[in-house]
Amino acid sequence: MAWLLAIGQPLLFILIAPLLTGWIKFVKCRLQNRKAPSLLQPYRDLRKLWVKEAILPETASWIFSAAPVIVFAAMLLAAAIVPLVAVNLPTARIADVFVMVGFFALARTFLVLAGMDIGTAFGGMGASREMTISSMAEPAMLMVVFTLAMSAQTTNLSLAMQYVLDSGLVLRPSFVFALAALMLVAIAETGRIPVDNPATHLELTMIHEAMILEYSGRSLALMEWASQIKLMLYGVLIANMFFPWHIASVFSLEALGEGLLAIVLKLAALSVLLAFSETLLAKMRIFRVQEFLSFAYLLSVLGMLSHIILEVYYG
């Protein structure tokens, strides 16, 4: 049962990620008084792209062709180590935060290389912006990781979630700051408003879309699918790391069903919050992203300092 869950967890990410994207679009349309598309529209878009032929630019090398597969595989491997419905799976031994960040870095590296490989202005612009944002987002992400590691005394995702689950409902100022910082980092890393707008192709505002502008067919489907999985990964991290209640600790059908229902409700609530914020906020200028991520870093530092102060004060 444990190994079946470990194998089935990435499949759940693959199946649910497009639905999560469709739910966010549905909520945004409702909030903006627009007619909402079907929740299954992302699946239809992926199917439409999958049956189309992939056209390669004449100047593309093997990096451009291999990047979609590598990016998708990296997100799939990251999904295999992030606890979704249960903890203490056989993959828990390698479910380390730094391993997950490494998979993210691998995907970003090939995404950026693919954007620059064909030599177009848009690809280079998007790659430059992506690396600039990641250079500011990763320090904030690492500070969040250090804060969680100091609290749970481990960088293992499964053990950290089990620690929070066993501790019960405890108000930790360090976790509040870390949660706020991780949310801001997630917005930047997944290319959501106000950092980026995944629904536009305006030349002066594109970041992620600029790097995949030359892709088509199955290659574009893999890139879009990997982006959806990454969005779900950050949502699961936020939901299960800071609110791990009802995640399965035993491998019974009742516990697993409760864990699946719980994560679906958590992701739905986080999606509503994301759609609400994107409806209220406008995309910021690219030069303001530095202030946005600097604030995320400040929150993460405050989270670590508050943990240290409380540890020293209470001994």
Stockholm file with secondary structure:
# STOCKHOLM 1.0

chainA/1-315         MAWLLAIGQPLLFILIAPLLTGWIKFVKCRLQNRKAPSLLQPYRDLRKLWVKEAILPETASWIFSAAPVIVFAAMLLAAAIVPLVAVNLPTARIADVFVMVGFFALARTFLVLAGMDIGTAFGGMGASREMTISSMAEPAMLMVVFTLAMSAQTTNLSLAMQYVLDSGLVLRPSFVFALAALMLVAIAETGRIPVDNPATHLELTMIHEAMILEYSGRSLALMEWASQIKLMLYGVLIANMFFPWHIASVFSLEALGEGLLAIVLKLAALSVLLAFSETLLAKMRIFRVQEFLSFAYLLSVLGMLSHIILEVYYG
#=GR chainA/1-315 SS CHHHHHHHHHHHHHHHHHHHHHHHHHHHHHHTTCCCCCTTHHHHHHHHHHTSCCCCCTTCCHHHHHHHHHHHHHHHHHHHHSCSSBSSCGGGGGCBHHHHHHHHHHHHHHHHHHHHHTCCHHHHHHHHHHHHHHHHHHHHHHHHHHHHHHHHTCCBHHHHHHHHHHHCSCCCHHHHHHHHHHHHHHHHHTTCTTTCCTTCCCTTTCSHHHHTTTCCHHHHHHHHHHHHHHHHHHHHHHHHHHCCTTCBSSCCHHHHHHHHHHHHHHHHHHHHHHHHHHHHCCCCCGGGHHHHHHHHHHHHHHHHHHHHHHHHHHC
#=GC SS_cons         CHHHHHHHHHHHHHHHHHHHHHHHHHHHHHHTTCCCCCTTHHHHHHHHHHTSCCCCCTTCCHHHHHHHHHHHHHHHHHHHHSCSSBSSCGGGGGCBHHHHHHHHHHHHHHHHHHHHHTCCHHHHHHHHHHHHHHHHHHHHHHHHHHHHHHHHTCCBHHHHHHHHHHHCSCCCHHHHHHHHHHHHHHHHHTTCTTTCCTTCCCTTTCSHHHHTTTCCHHHHHHHHHHHHHHHHHHHHHHHHHHCCTTCBSSCCHHHHHHHHHHHHHHHHHHHHHHHHHHHHCCCCCGGGHHHHHHHHHHHHHHHHHHHHHHHHHHC
//
